[in-house]
Amino acid sequence: MSELVELLTPETEDRDPSVIFLPVLVGMVDNHATRQIMEKAFRSERIPTMIYVDVGVHGVSLDRWDNPKPETGNGGQIVVGLKVNGTCCLEPVGTLYPDVLSDTESRIPGCGELIQSAPQRCATNKMAAQLTNNILNTLLPRNPFWFTRLLPRSGKALC
């Protein structure tokens, strides 16, 4: 978690005081253990202002013949948490869905393992991704942004 907090902590040295550092953390993960790490980052005092978007979709339940039950795997949730200058304005996923924080069985990384035991519907994942895209497109283009950090899968890149 310390690496995540470090990446989201505002750099104050040599920064124009009129510039607002607004980290946006988007969690599209398949396990509560990773959500718990992101929740701790959101709650960290070292990150006074941030937006945390968490996206989760429900898994498909199987019948006794291992066939997907049609009424399952069609839902999920998108929660936008916001804190400004240390004050929580919109509660993150762990407050609205307390089971996220109380889960002790979830492991990291979890994605491949959970997909096998609780597969997800492609259409549900696509809908969640599109809705998240809509949220981010609403948040980000309102004012000009100068991105100083990109975090590709291979590591940290500065631009």
C-alpha positions in Angstrom: 0.0 0.0 0.0 2.9 2.4 0.7 3.8 2.4 -3.0 0.3 3.3 -4.0 0.2 6.1 -1.4 3.6 7.4 -2.6 2.3 7.5 -6.2 -0.8 9.5 -5.2 0.9 11.9 -2.7 1.1 15.4 -4.1 4.6 16.7 -4.8 4.9 20.1 -3.3 8.4 21.1 -4.2 8.8 23.4 -7.2 5.0 23.4 -7.8 3.0 26.5 -8.7 0.7 27.1 -5.7 -2.2 27.7 -8.0 -2.0 24.2 -9.4 -4.3 21.6 -7.8 -3.0 18.1 -7.6 -6.0 15.8 -7.9 -5.2 12.1 -8.0 -7.8 9.9 -9.5 -7.7 6.2 -8.5 -9.8 3.9 -10.7 -10.3 0.4 -9.2 -11.6 -2.2 -11.6 -10.6 -5.3 -9.7 -12.1 -8.7 -9.0 -11.2 -9.1 -5.3 -11.8 -7.3 -2.0 -8.2 -7.6 -0.9 -7.1 -5.1 -3.6 -10.1 -2.9 -2.8 -9.0 -2.8 0.9 -5.6 -1.5 -0.3 -7.3 1.2 -2.4 -9.6 2.1 0.5 -6.5 2.5 2.8 -4.9 4.8 0.2 -8.1 6.9 0.1 -8.2 7.2 3.9 -4.4 8.1 4.1 -3.7 11.5 5.6 -0.8 11.8 3.1 -3.3 12.2 0.3 -5.6 15.1 1.3 -7.5 15.3 -1.9 -8.5 12.5 -4.3 -11.2 10.8 -6.3 -11.6 7.1 -6.0 -13.8 5.3 -8.5 -14.5 1.7 -7.7 -16.2 -0.6 -10.2 -17.4 -4.1 -9.5 -19.6 -6.6 -11.3 -21.4 -9.6 -9.9 -20.2 -13.1 -10.7 -22.4 -15.7 -12.4 -23.8 -18.5 -10.2 -23.8 -22.0 -11.7 -26.6 -24.6 -11.3 -25.9 -28.1 -10.3 -24.9 -29.0 -13.8 -22.4 -26.1 -14.0 -24.5 -24.1 -16.3 -24.8 -20.4 -15.7 -28.0 -19.2 -14.0 -29.5 -16.6 -16.4 -30.6 -14.4 -13.5 -27.1 -14.0 -12.1 -24.1 -11.9 -13.2 -26.1 -9.1 -14.6 -25.4 -6.4 -12.0 -22.7 -4.6 -10.2 -21.9 -1.2 -8.8 -19.8 1.9 -9.5 -19.0 4.0 -6.4 -17.3 7.4 -6.6 -15.5 8.5 -3.4 -14.2 12.0 -3.0 -12.2 13.7 -0.4 -11.1 17.4 -0.5 -8.5 18.8 1.9 -8.8 15.8 4.2 -12.6 15.9 4.4 -14.6 13.0 2.9 -17.4 14.5 0.7 -18.5 11.2 -1.0 -17.9 7.9 0.8 -15.9 5.3 -1.0 -17.0 1.7 -1.7 -16.0 0.3 1.7 -18.5 2.5 3.5 -21.4 1.7 1.2 -20.5 -2.0 1.0 -18.9 -2.9 4.3 -18.3 -6.6 3.3 -15.5 -5.2 1.1 -13.6 -4.3 4.3 -14.6 -7.3 6.4 -13.6 -9.9 3.8 -10.5 -11.9 5.0 -10.7 -14.7 2.4 -10.0 -12.6 -0.7 -6.4 -12.7 -2.0 -4.3 -10.8 -4.4 -4.2 -10.8 -7.4 -7.3 -13.0 -7.5 -8.6 -12.2 -11.0 -7.9 -15.5 -12.8 -8.8 -17.5 -9.7 -12.1 -15.7 -9.2 -13.1 -15.8 -12.9 -12.9 -19.7 -12.6 -15.0 -19.9 -9.5 -17.4 -17.0 -10.3 -17.3 -16.2 -14.0 -18.5 -12.8 -15.2 -20.6 -11.9 -18.1 -18.9 -10.1 -20.9 -21.8 -7.7 -21.5 -21.9 -6.8 -17.8 -18.1 -6.0 -17.8 -18.5 -3.9 -21.0 -21.4 -2.0 -19.5 -19.4 -1.3 -16.3 -16.4 -0.1 -18.4 -18.6 2.2 -20.5 -20.3 3.7 -17.5 -16.9 4.3 -15.9 -15.7 5.9 -19.1 -18.7 8.2 -18.9 -17.9 9.2 -15.3 -14.2 9.9 -16.2 -15.2 11.8 -19.3 -17.4 14.0 -17.1 -14.7 14.5 -14.5 -11.6 15.1 -16.5 -12.2 17.4 -19.5 -13.8 20.2 -17.6 -10.5 22.0 -17.2 -7.1 21.5 -18.8 -5.1 18.8 -17.2 -1.4 18.3 -17.4 -0.6 14.7 -16.7 2.6 14.3 -14.8 2.3 10.6 -14.1 1.1 7.6 -16.1 1.2 4.2 -14.6 1.3 1.6 -17.3 1.3 -2.1 -16.4 5.0 -2.3 -17.0 5.9 0.3 -14.3 5.9 4.0 -13.7 6.3 6.4 -16.6 6.7 10.2 -16.3 5.7 12.5 -19.1 
